[in-house]
Amino acid sequence: MPSALFAHGRRLFTTASILTVLTAIAHSLGHFAPPPTDEPTLKVLAAMGEYHVPLGFGMSPSMFQIQQALSLTMGITFAAFGILGLVLAASRDVPTSTLRRVGWVNAVWVAAAGATYAYYRIPPPLISTALIELATLSWLLLPARREA
């Protein structure tokens, strides 16, 4: 039986899931790219590496290590949600009504992430989440031929 990924009523959901995975890939590439070498950035990175926060269990990571862990978490989380969306969309056993519920959950978390990036004025993830949200809300709100 062929995949249901691009069946009528699932295309925009699939598109949003693909955009989520692409965002994870782009973010991860940026995370592992060589850091800038300008003097102000080097000073900030050095200060972050020198400042340690005691968090218990004998662990005292630097602010740089905390930032790195949180940055990796974004890529991992976006990849997981995107892949989960693709797996659900590809299964003909998953009814469109279930995908709609997942779509609404996705719309909420992507909007919250986008609002965070807007508040902190970080354009790359703001643009990515806006595109994901556009595809998700289009799928949820535009009339389409949906399968049962």
C-alpha positions in Angstrom: 0.0 0.0 0.0 1.5 3.4 -1.0 2.3 6.0 1.6 -0.4 8.5 2.6 2.1 11.4 3.0 0.9 13.4 0.0 -2.7 12.1 -0.1 -5.4 14.7 -0.4 -6.1 16.2 3.0 -2.5 15.5 4.3 -0.3 17.5 2.0 0.0 20.6 4.1 0.4 18.6 7.3 3.3 16.7 5.5 4.7 20.0 4.3 4.7 21.5 7.8 6.5 18.3 9.1 9.1 18.5 6.3 9.7 22.2 7.2 10.1 21.2 10.8 12.8 18.6 9.9 14.5 21.1 7.6 14.5 23.7 10.4 16.2 21.1 12.7 18.8 20.4 10.1 19.5 24.1 9.4 19.7 24.7 13.2 22.1 21.8 13.7 24.3 22.9 10.9 24.5 26.4 12.4 25.2 24.9 15.8 28.2 23.0 14.5 29.5 25.7 12.2 32.8 27.4 13.2 32.2 30.2 15.7 32.7 33.8 14.6 36.2 35.1 15.1 35.5 38.8 15.8 36.9 40.2 19.0 33.6 41.1 20.7 32.2 37.6 20.1 35.4 35.9 21.4 35.2 37.9 24.6 31.6 36.9 25.2 32.4 33.2 24.5 35.4 33.4 26.8 33.3 34.9 29.6 30.5 32.3 29.1 33.2 29.6 29.3 34.6 31.0 32.5 31.3 31.5 34.4 30.1 28.2 36.0 26.8 27.6 37.6 26.5 25.0 40.4 23.5 22.9 39.5 23.7 20.1 42.0 24.9 16.5 41.7 28.5 17.7 41.6 27.8 19.4 38.3 28.9 23.0 37.6 28.6 23.6 33.8 29.7 26.8 32.3 27.2 29.2 30.7 28.7 28.2 27.4 28.0 24.5 28.1 24.4 25.3 29.1 23.9 27.4 26.0 25.3 24.6 23.8 23.0 22.0 25.5 19.9 24.1 25.0 20.9 24.8 21.4 21.3 21.1 20.7 17.9 20.4 22.4 16.2 22.7 19.9 17.5 20.7 16.9 16.7 17.4 18.5 13.2 18.5 19.5 12.3 19.9 16.1 13.7 16.8 14.4 11.6 14.5 16.7 8.4 16.5 16.1 8.9 16.7 12.4 9.7 13.0 12.0 6.8 12.1 14.2 4.5 14.2 12.0 5.9 12.4 8.9 5.4 9.0 10.4 1.8 9.8 11.4 1.0 11.4 8.0 2.5 8.4 6.1 0.2 5.9 7.9 -3.2 5.2 6.4 -4.1 3.8 9.8 -4.1 7.3 11.3 -7.3 9.0 10.5 -7.3 12.7 9.5 -9.2 13.5 12.7 -6.2 12.4 14.7 -3.8 14.3 12.5 -6.0 17.4 13.1 -5.5 17.0 16.8 -1.8 16.7 16.3 -1.9 19.7 14.0 -3.5 21.8 16.7 -0.8 20.7 19.2 1.9 21.6 16.6 0.2 25.0 15.9 0.4 25.8 19.6 4.0 24.8 20.3 5.3 26.3 17.0 3.5 29.6 17.8 5.1 29.6 21.3 8.5 28.9 19.8 8.0 31.7 17.2 6.8 34.1 19.9 10.0 33.3 21.9 12.2 34.1 18.8 10.2 37.3 18.1 10.6 38.4 21.7 14.4 37.8 21.7 14.7 39.1 18.2 16.3 36.1 16.5 15.4 36.2 12.8 16.5 32.7 11.5 14.3 30.6 13.8 11.5 33.2 13.7 11.4 32.9 9.9 11.5 29.1 10.1 8.7 28.9 12.7 6.6 31.4 10.7 6.8 29.1 7.7 6.0 26.0 9.7 3.0 27.8 11.4 1.8 29.1 8.0 1.7 25.5 6.6 0.1 24.1 9.8 -2.6 26.8 10.1 -3.3 26.6 6.3 -3.8 22.8 6.7 -6.1 23.3 9.7 -8.1 26.3 8.6 -8.4 26.1 4.8 -11.2 24.0 3.3 -9.8 20.9 1.7 -10.9 17.5 0.6 -10.2 15.5 3.6 -10.3 11.7 3.9 -12.1 10.0 6.7 
